[in-house]
Amino acid sequence: MISRIRSRLFPAGRPLRWLAPLGIWLLFVLAQGFSPAWAARLEGWTLDARFALRGPQPPQAPIVILALDADSYASLGEDLSNWPRARWAELVEKIAADAPRLIVMDVIFDQPGWDPGGDAALAAALAAAGDPVLAASWEPQHQADYFNLTASLPVDALAAVSTVGVSNIVADADGVIRRSRPLFTRGGQTLPSLSLAAATRQLGAPVNIQRADIDADGTIWINYRGPERTFRTVSLVDLWQGVTPPGTLTDAIVLVGFTTQTDQDRHTTPFAIKSRLPGVEIQANVLDNLLTADWLHPFSPVLALLLVGGIGLTALPLTGFSRPLTSLLGLAALLLAYALVAWAFFIWGHQVLPLAAPLLAGVGVGGGALVERLVFAEADKRRLRQRFGGMMAPERLQAVMDDWDALRDFNRPEKQATVLFADIRGFTQATEILMRQNRSAEMVAFLSRYLDAMTEAVFPEGGVIYRMLGDGLLIMFGMPASVPDDALHAVRAAVRMAQSAARLQPFWPLGAGSPLQMGIGIHRGGMVDSIVGSGRRIDYAIIGDPANTAARIESYCKEAMAIPRPPGGEVPENTTILISAVLYEAVRPHILADETIPPYSARGKSEPLRVVRVLGLTHPQNLDKLTTVKEP
């Protein structure tokens, strides 16, 4: 097990297995560590997606928006942005008459009114309404050699009877409003935002915003309730003309602001990418957050760094599955699981778990590992498929692919398997005769039929045609994938091959005068298999003495053919099947055997080889029906 895991993690022949993905991982970690906002734009888009999936939610605070909308402009026939202050005073009185909790004016009165006595009238109305909140604006001034902020505050008469808050809105790099700045500081002066001033005024105490919830730029994340008109909205003209039912504004926090396109106070938000949301409704969202303490809570940069590193490292082992598709599905499952966790934190905890950077790290690291694998390992696999595609049963070939990394390990364990070596007797002499007669094409055509027939005989028994050298076939049973009773399957395959060879006699180029004869030698023992080489030199290798022994046994078939065989069995006369004594002990109950073959002094062997001739099977009816030889 340890060896198998090691081979998958550190496959032989691929020393750079982890260099590329770990390099990519390090780049992501360094980017997150030194520039935490490197994926800020993408992170903003993931936040927009989370809002879209969540959908609108009802506001929790009793907020009503009094909209200076297009209907008000059209019905009143006046330029509301240039109203005399006396008219604003009348509006404040109409609102106050319905007994609201608080009036918040998202309108800037930074210049004296043009109507005589208008500012005094408005100041009196505001004072009577009970300390409402008025908007201010801090305008940046950019010059060639300096930057400054200019505060546009309400005129003194109005500021004296009101609480002042800055109504500026903070946009992200892509122009979307996702955050709000609670405090604005210029020099030694600090002012609250309009929404914070209103919340403090309503609560009668400071809003407790934890330092961890404030970004490095001093902003908090807005937990938007929904698109435009999620908050109850009343048109100014309806209130002005008495259409609004009495009590509509009672005990409500009333935000007064412009909502038309011409007033240029509409902005892109997660719920209003195209249509845009009025600035006053953005203020309503922030105010609702502050009053109920459910603004979005970001995670610390340290946790974001850990998540980027953790997701990247977790993606690495998921790319080590035997099949690329499985690795791809595993990587996708990891990223989906993390996205679901981030979604759960967002929905139930109002927490913004970093999503873009960790997902990009997972995709980058996992993708890098898969690309390295496709470039190197999968290229080698494709070459091996081409090499063995027609010589292994599909399931055997897939076993090699599934166990690829383990097969690449040089420290492979030895295992028991059976080797079958087959050869056409007199093939070399027959080829020479045909070439002298300019009939070599006939032998090529025969070899094609021969290989097809042997393949169909071997595959049903789980055999793998490991080598074909001219007419010689080296066939494995129990490698690369283990096969139960591999010794018996090898003998059964040999009987099938013998019967298929008899069917090939009509196609033998030399005809009946020099009949087709075949010898088969089989032996079993311990061997090691491995993937060796790389690139164009990639190959599946078998290492062990049983292969040589099977070849020696097959070479003895020529002499064994001269020994009269007893009657019985389904093996044709023109084929001799010899098996080693070791193999015979494993299959004795299942075969009909001739034990009279004398031992054979094989080259390279210190002791004579004891062999047995196979005559047939004790239960030949168990063989599947053989496929007849087909015309090419």
FENRABEL-V128318 format. One record per residue. N is the residue number from 1. RES is the residue in one letter. PHI is phi in degrees with one decimal (none if undefined). PSI is psi as a letter, one per 20 degrees, with the letter a starting at -180 (999 if undefined). OMEGA is omega as a letter, one per 30 degrees, with the letter a starting at -180 (999 if undefined). Layout:
N RES PHI PSI OMEGA
N RES PHI PSI OMEGA
This chain:
1 M none g a
2 I -62.8 g l
3 S -64.5 h l
4 R -66.6 g l
5 I -64.9 g l
6 R -62.3 h a
7 S -67.3 h l
8 R -76.0 h a
9 L -78.5 h a
10 F -129.4 m a
11 P -64.3 q l
12 A -65.9 q l
13 G 82.2 i l
14 R -134.0 m a
15 P -63.5 h a
16 L -96.7 k a
17 R -50.7 g a
18 W -105.6 i a
19 L -62.0 g a
20 A -64.6 g a
21 P -64.1 h l
22 L -69.6 h l
23 G -63.2 g l
24 I -64.1 g l
25 W -59.8 g a
26 L -63.2 h l
27 L -61.9 g l
28 F -64.6 g a
29 V -64.1 g l
30 L -64.2 g l
31 A -61.6 g a
32 Q -69.9 h a
33 G -72.2 g a
34 F -95.8 h l
35 S -142.1 m a
36 P -57.3 h a
37 A -94.9 j a
38 W -62.5 h a
39 A -110.0 k a
40 A -60.4 g a
41 R -64.8 g l
42 L -64.8 h l
43 E -62.0 h l
44 G -61.7 g l
45 W -66.0 h l
46 T -66.5 h l
47 L -66.6 g l
48 D -58.5 g l
49 A -65.0 h l
50 R -64.7 g l
51 F -63.5 g a
52 A -63.2 g l
53 L -71.2 h l
54 R -69.7 g a
55 G 85.1 r a
56 P -66.3 q l
57 Q -131.0 q a
58 P -70.1 q l
59 P -61.7 q a
60 Q -101.9 h l
61 A -96.4 q a
62 P -78.8 m a
63 I -104.5 p l
64 V -125.7 p l
65 I -98.3 p l
66 L -97.9 o a
67 A -90.8 p l
68 L -87.2 n a
69 D -102.3 a a
70 A -63.1 h l
71 D -61.8 h l
72 S -67.0 g l
73 Y -58.5 g a
74 A -69.4 g a
75 S -74.9 h a
76 L -82.2 i l
77 G 64.9 k a
78 E -128.9 q l
79 D -85.5 n a
80 L -63.1 h a
81 S -70.5 i l
82 N -122.3 k l
83 W -61.7 q l
84 P -67.2 q a
85 R -63.2 h l
86 A -63.9 h l
87 R -68.2 h l
88 W -62.4 h l
89 A -62.5 g l
90 E -61.0 h a
91 L -63.6 g l
92 V -61.5 h l
93 E -65.1 g l
94 K -65.0 g l
95 I -64.9 g a
96 A -63.2 h a
97 A -64.9 h a
98 D -94.6 j l
99 A 57.7 l l
100 P -77.2 r l
101 R -70.5 g a
102 L -155.7 q l
103 I -110.6 p l
104 V -119.4 o a
105 M -101.7 o l
106 D -86.2 l l
107 V -135.2 p a
108 I -97.1 p l
109 F -112.1 m a
110 D -91.4 i l
111 Q -124.6 q l
112 P -58.7 q l
113 G -65.8 q a
114 W -82.0 i a
115 D -93.4 p a
116 P -59.4 p l
117 G 78.0 j a
118 G -67.8 g a
119 D -63.7 h l
120 A -63.8 g l
121 A -65.5 g a
122 L -67.5 h l
123 A -62.3 h l
124 A -67.1 g l
125 A -65.4 g l
126 L -64.7 g l
127 A -62.5 g l
128 A -67.1 h a
129 A -74.0 i l
130 G 93.0 m l
131 D 56.3 m l
132 P -72.3 r a
133 V -113.0 p l
134 L -111.2 q a
135 A -88.8 q l
136 A -125.6 r a
137 S -137.5 p l
138 W -110.5 o a
139 E -100.6 p l
140 P -74.5 q l
141 Q -120.4 o a
142 H -104.6 p l
143 Q -124.4 r a
144 A -61.1 h a
145 D -120.5 j l
146 Y -161.1 r l
147 F -131.2 p a
148 N -143.5 q l
149 L -112.2 p l
150 T -107.4 p a
151 A -86.3 p l
152 S -102.0 n a
153 L -98.8 q l
154 P -58.9 q l
155 V -59.2 q a
156 D -54.1 g a
157 A -61.3 h a
158 L -81.8 g l
159 A -62.1 h a
160 A -67.0 h a
161 V -112.5 j a
162 S -139.6 r l
163 T -93.1 p a
164 V -109.3 p l
165 G -137.6 q a
166 V -83.3 p a
167 S -97.2 j a
168 N -58.2 q a
169 I -112.4 p a
170 V -98.6 p l
171 A -104.9 q l
172 D -75.1 r a
173 A -59.8 h a
174 D -91.2 j l
175 G 85.8 j a
176 V -90.6 p l
177 I -89.0 o l
178 R -120.5 i a
179 R -133.5 r l
180 S -134.4 q l
181 R -95.8 o a
182 P -70.5 h a
183 L -128.1 q l
184 F -119.8 p a
185 T -122.9 p l
186 R -139.6 o a
187 G 63.5 c l
188 G -98.3 j a
189 Q -101.9 p l
190 T -126.1 p l
191 L -124.2 q l
192 P -76.4 r l
193 S -70.1 r a
194 L -58.8 g a
195 S -69.5 h l
196 L -67.9 g l
197 A -60.8 g a
198 A -67.3 g a
199 A -65.0 g l
200 T -63.2 g l
201 R -62.9 g a
202 Q -72.4 g a
203 L -78.4 h a
204 G 73.7 j a
205 A -157.9 q l
206 P -64.0 q l
207 V -80.4 p a
208 N -87.9 n l
209 I -100.3 o a
210 Q -67.6 q a
211 R -58.9 h a
212 A -66.5 h a
213 D -87.3 i a
214 I -100.7 p l
215 D -67.8 r a
216 A -60.9 h a
217 D -91.3 j l
218 G 82.0 k a
219 T -112.4 q l
220 I -118.5 q a
221 W -87.2 p a
222 I -83.0 p l
223 N -93.9 n a
224 Y -64.0 q l
225 R -83.4 h a
226 G 166.4 a a
227 P -76.5 a a
228 E -59.4 q a
229 R 69.1 j l
230 T -63.7 h l
231 F -84.4 q l
232 R -60.4 p a
233 T -123.8 p l
234 V -119.2 p l
235 S -74.2 p a
236 L -56.4 h a
237 V -64.6 h l
238 D -66.8 g l
239 L -69.0 g a
240 W -64.9 h a
241 Q -94.2 j l
242 G 78.1 j l
243 V -76.0 h a
244 T -66.4 p a
245 P -61.1 q l
246 P -58.0 q l
247 G 92.9 i a
248 T -61.3 h a
249 L -99.5 j a
250 T -62.6 p l
251 D 58.7 k l
252 A -110.8 q l
253 I -93.2 o a
254 V -101.4 o l
255 L -103.3 p a
256 V -106.4 p a
257 G -166.9 r l
258 F -78.8 q l
259 T -129.1 j a
260 T -86.2 q l
261 Q -65.9 h a
262 T -67.5 h a
263 D -84.5 i l
264 Q 54.6 k l
265 D -125.0 l l
266 R -122.2 q a
267 H -139.1 q l
268 T -79.2 p l
269 T -134.8 r l
270 P -56.4 h l
271 F -95.9 i a
272 A -142.5 m a
273 I -71.5 g a
274 K -103.3 g a
275 S -77.5 h a
276 R 71.4 q a
277 L -113.3 p l
278 P -60.0 q l
279 G -57.3 h a
280 V -65.6 h l
281 E -76.6 h l
282 I -62.0 g l
283 Q -60.5 h l
284 A -63.6 g l
285 N -62.2 g a
286 V -65.2 g l
287 L -60.9 g l
288 D -61.6 g l
289 N -60.7 g a
290 L -67.8 h a
291 L -70.2 h a
292 T -106.6 j l
293 A 56.8 k l
294 D -125.3 k l
295 W -64.4 r a
296 L -76.7 q a
297 H -108.6 o l
298 P -78.7 q l
299 F -89.8 q a
300 S -68.0 q l
301 P -57.8 h l
302 V -65.1 g l
303 L -65.2 h l
304 A -60.2 g l
305 L -63.2 g l
306 L -64.5 h l
307 L -67.4 g l
308 V -60.8 g l
309 G -66.3 g a
310 G -67.0 g l
311 I -64.3 g l
312 G -61.6 g a
313 L -68.8 h l
314 T -65.1 h a
315 A -68.3 h a
316 L -61.1 g a
317 P -64.6 h l
318 L -69.4 i l
319 T -88.5 j a
320 G -97.2 j l
321 F -65.0 q a
322 S -65.0 h a
323 R -109.5 p a
324 P -56.8 h a
325 L -63.0 g l
326 T -62.9 g l
327 S -62.7 g a
328 L -64.0 g l
329 L -66.3 h l
330 G -62.6 g l
331 L -64.4 g l
332 A -63.4 h l
333 A -64.5 h l
334 L -61.8 g a
335 L -66.1 h l
336 L -65.2 g l
337 A -62.3 g l
338 Y -66.5 g l
339 A -61.1 h l
340 L -67.3 h l
341 V -63.3 g l
342 A -61.2 h l
343 W -62.6 g a
344 A -64.2 g l
345 F -60.8 h a
346 F -68.6 g a
347 I -71.7 g a
348 W -99.1 i a
349 G -120.4 i a
350 H 53.1 k a
351 Q -111.3 p a
352 V -97.8 n l
353 L -72.4 p a
354 P -54.0 p a
355 L -118.0 g a
356 A -64.3 g a
357 A -63.2 g l
358 P -61.9 g l
359 L -65.7 g l
360 L -63.6 h l
361 A -63.8 g l
362 G -63.3 g l
363 V -65.7 g a
364 G -65.7 g a
365 V -70.6 g l
366 G -63.6 g l
367 G -63.4 h l
368 G -61.8 g l
369 A -64.9 g l
370 L -68.7 h l
371 V -64.2 g l
372 E -58.7 h a
373 R -67.8 g a
374 L -66.2 h a
375 V -69.5 g a
376 F -103.4 f a
377 A -63.7 g a
378 E -67.6 h l
379 A -63.8 g l
380 D -64.0 h l
381 K -62.9 g l
382 R -61.6 h l
383 R -65.0 h l
384 L -68.9 h l
385 R -61.0 g l
386 Q -63.5 h a
387 R -69.5 g a
388 F -113.2 j a
389 G -53.9 g a
390 G -97.5 j a
391 M -116.5 i l
392 M -124.1 q l
393 A -61.1 q a
394 P -52.0 h a
395 E -70.4 h l
396 R -70.2 g l
397 L -63.8 h l
398 Q -64.9 h l
399 A -62.6 h l
400 V -63.4 g a
401 M -64.4 h a
402 D -68.2 h a
403 D -104.4 k a
404 W -58.2 g a
405 D -63.1 h l
406 A -66.5 h l
407 L -68.6 h l
408 R -80.5 i a
409 D -75.3 p a
410 F -68.8 h a
411 N -91.7 m a
412 R -81.1 q l
413 P -76.9 q l
414 E -81.1 q l
415 K -143.1 q a
416 Q -78.9 p l
417 A -154.3 r a
418 T -116.1 p a
419 V -116.3 p l
420 L -117.9 p l
421 F -117.7 p a
422 A -124.8 q a
423 D -153.5 q l
424 I -85.0 p a
425 R -69.8 p l
426 G 73.4 j a
427 F -65.2 g a
428 T -60.9 g l
429 Q -64.6 h l
430 A -64.3 h l
431 T -65.2 g l
432 E -60.8 g l
433 I -62.5 g a
434 L -66.1 h l
435 M -66.7 h l
436 R -64.7 h l
437 Q -94.3 j a
438 N 55.8 k a
439 R -119.4 k a
440 S -61.8 h l
441 A -60.7 h l
442 E -65.3 h l
443 M -69.4 h l
444 V -61.9 g l
445 A -62.8 h l
446 F -65.3 g a
447 L -60.4 h l
448 S -64.0 g l
449 R -64.2 g a
450 Y -61.8 g a
451 L -64.7 g l
452 D -60.4 g a
453 A -66.4 g a
454 M -67.5 h l
455 T -62.1 g l
456 E -67.8 h l
457 A -79.3 h a
458 V -86.3 g a
459 F -57.1 g l
460 P -60.5 h a
461 E -98.5 j l
462 G 79.5 j a
463 G -82.8 q l
464 V -122.7 p l
465 I -76.4 n a
466 Y -78.1 g l
467 R -141.9 q l
468 M -132.8 o l
469 L -115.8 n a
470 G 66.6 d l
471 D -93.0 i a
472 G -82.5 p l
473 L -123.8 p l
474 L -111.1 o a
475 I -121.5 p a
476 M -108.1 q l
477 F -130.7 p a
478 G 98.5 j l
479 M -142.1 q g
480 P -75.0 h l
481 A -99.7 p l
482 S -63.5 q l
483 V -125.8 p l
484 P -57.9 p l
485 D 55.2 l a
486 D -60.7 h l
487 A -63.9 g l
488 L -66.4 h l
489 H -62.0 h l
490 A -66.0 g l
491 V -66.4 g l
492 R -60.1 g l
493 A -62.7 h l
494 A -62.1 g l
495 V -64.7 g l
496 R -59.7 g a
497 M -60.8 g l
498 A -63.1 g l
499 Q -70.1 h l
500 S -66.9 h l
501 A -62.1 h l
502 A -63.4 h l
503 R -72.2 i l
504 L -82.9 i a
505 Q -53.7 g l
506 P -63.2 i a
507 F -99.5 i a
508 W -68.4 p a
509 P -59.7 h a
510 L -83.4 i l
511 G 75.4 a a
512 A -69.5 h a
513 G -66.0 h l
514 S -134.1 m a
515 P -63.0 q l
516 L -70.3 p l
517 Q -129.2 q a
518 M -136.3 q l
519 G -115.4 q a
520 I -132.4 p l
521 G -119.6 p a
522 I -132.5 p l
523 H -146.4 q a
524 R -131.0 q l
525 G 178.3 a a
526 G -82.1 p a
527 M -143.2 r l
528 V -125.9 p l
529 D -116.4 q a
530 S -163.3 q l
531 I -88.2 p a
532 V -122.1 q l
533 G 77.1 a l
534 S -157.6 r l
535 G 60.3 c a
536 R -72.4 i a
537 R -100.1 j a
538 I -66.7 q l
539 D -158.1 q l
540 Y -101.5 o a
541 A -112.2 q l
542 I -113.6 p a
543 I -123.2 p l
544 G 155.5 q a
545 D -67.9 h a
546 P -55.0 h l
547 A -65.0 g l
548 N -65.6 h a
549 T -64.0 g l
550 A -61.6 h l
551 A -64.9 g l
552 R -63.5 g l
553 I -63.7 g l
554 E -62.5 h a
555 S -66.2 h l
556 Y -77.5 i a
557 C -60.6 h a
558 K -59.2 g l
559 E -74.4 h a
560 A -66.8 h l
561 M -61.7 h a
562 A -77.1 i l
563 I -86.7 p a
564 P -56.4 p l
565 R -101.9 q l
566 P -69.9 r a
567 P -71.6 r l
568 G 105.3 r l
569 G 89.8 q a
570 E -102.2 j l
571 V -74.5 p a
572 P -62.3 q a
573 E -61.4 h a
574 N -80.2 j l
575 T -124.1 p l
576 T -113.7 p l
577 I -114.3 o l
578 L -113.3 p l
579 I -125.2 q l
580 S -72.2 r l
581 A -63.2 h l
582 V -61.0 g l
583 L -68.1 h a
584 Y -59.3 g a
585 E -62.9 h a
586 A -79.9 h a
587 V -120.8 j a
588 R -48.2 g a
589 P -67.2 i a
590 H -107.0 i a
591 I -130.8 q l
592 L -95.9 p a
593 A -128.8 q l
594 D -111.9 o a
595 E -93.2 j a
596 T -88.3 i a
597 I -68.6 p a
598 P -69.7 q l
599 P -56.8 q a
600 Y -122.2 p l
601 S -84.6 n a
602 A -85.3 q l
603 R -64.2 p l
604 G 86.2 j a
605 K -111.1 p a
606 S -74.7 h a
607 E -125.6 q l
608 P -60.7 q l
609 L -88.5 p l
610 R -90.0 p a
611 V -129.0 r l
612 V -131.4 p l
613 R -91.4 p l
614 V -88.7 p l
615 L -96.3 h a
616 G 170.6 a l
617 L -108.0 q l
618 T -68.9 h l
619 H -130.8 m a
620 P -66.1 i a
621 Q -67.5 i l
622 N -76.7 i l
623 L -68.8 p l
624 D -63.5 q l
625 K -61.9 p a
626 L -75.8 q l
627 T -79.7 p a
628 T -70.6 q l
629 V -68.6 p a
630 K -104.5 q l
631 E -67.9 q l
632 P -70.4 999 999
